[in-house]
Amino acid sequence: MKYIDTYRTLAEFGRKLLNKHTLVDALPIISAYAKDVIKAERCSIFLYDREKQNFWTTIRRYRQNNNSCR
């Protein structure tokens, strides 16, 4: 089958994601999957806070500091 590796990777991603109970816990998995799919060196996911009207992220895989960035 032509796409067997793609399907396996997607299924593994789904299984990992199902084990997470919050978005913050799921973001590293989503980021890693997205980075691998597009073959990027880095990946950041920014979320929009409507109350504060700004973007934020907790993921900075390319930096040592793991705090959130606003």
C-alpha positions as CSV (number, residue, x, y, z in Angstrom):
1,M,0.0,0.0,0.0
2,K,1.2,3.4,-1.0
3,Y,0.2,5.3,2.1
4,I,0.7,2.7,4.9
5,D,3.4,4.6,6.7
6,T,1.3,7.8,6.6
7,Y,-1.7,6.0,8.1
8,R,0.4,4.4,10.8
9,T,1.9,7.7,11.7
10,L,-1.6,9.3,11.8
11,A,-3.0,6.5,13.9
12,E,-0.1,6.7,16.4
13,F,-0.6,10.5,16.6
14,G,-4.3,9.9,17.4
15,R,-3.6,7.4,20.1
16,K,-1.2,9.7,21.8
17,L,-3.6,12.6,21.5
18,L,-6.4,10.6,23.1
19,N,-4.4,10.2,26.3
20,K,-4.1,13.9,26.9
21,H,-6.9,15.6,28.8
22,T,-6.0,19.3,28.3
23,L,-5.0,21.4,25.3
24,V,-1.8,22.4,27.0
25,D,-0.9,18.7,27.4
26,A,-1.7,18.0,23.8
27,L,0.2,20.9,22.3
28,P,3.7,19.3,22.4
29,I,2.3,16.2,20.5
30,I,0.5,18.3,17.9
31,S,3.6,20.4,17.5
32,A,5.9,17.4,17.0
33,Y,3.5,15.8,14.5
34,A,3.1,19.0,12.5
35,K,6.8,19.5,12.5
36,D,7.4,16.0,11.2
37,V,4.7,16.2,8.6
38,I,6.0,19.3,6.9
39,K,9.7,18.3,7.6
40,A,10.4,21.6,9.5
41,E,13.2,22.3,11.9
42,R,10.9,24.1,14.4
43,C,7.3,24.4,15.1
44,S,5.4,26.8,17.3
45,I,1.6,26.9,17.9
46,F,0.1,30.2,19.0
47,L,-3.3,30.4,20.6
48,Y,-5.4,33.5,20.7
49,D,-6.6,34.8,24.1
50,R,-9.8,36.7,23.4
51,E,-10.0,38.4,26.8
52,K,-6.4,39.7,26.6
53,Q,-6.5,40.1,22.8
54,N,-3.1,38.5,22.3
55,F,-1.4,35.4,21.0
56,W,0.4,33.0,23.3
57,T,2.3,29.7,23.2
58,T,3.8,27.3,25.7
59,I,5.9,25.6,23.2
60,R,9.4,26.7,22.2
61,R,11.2,23.6,21.2
62,Y,14.2,25.5,19.9
63,R,14.9,27.3,23.1
64,Q,16.1,26.0,26.5
65,N,13.5,28.0,28.4
66,N,10.2,26.2,28.5
67,N,8.0,29.0,29.9
68,S,5.1,30.5,28.0
69,C,5.6,33.3,25.6
70,R,3.2,36.2,25.2
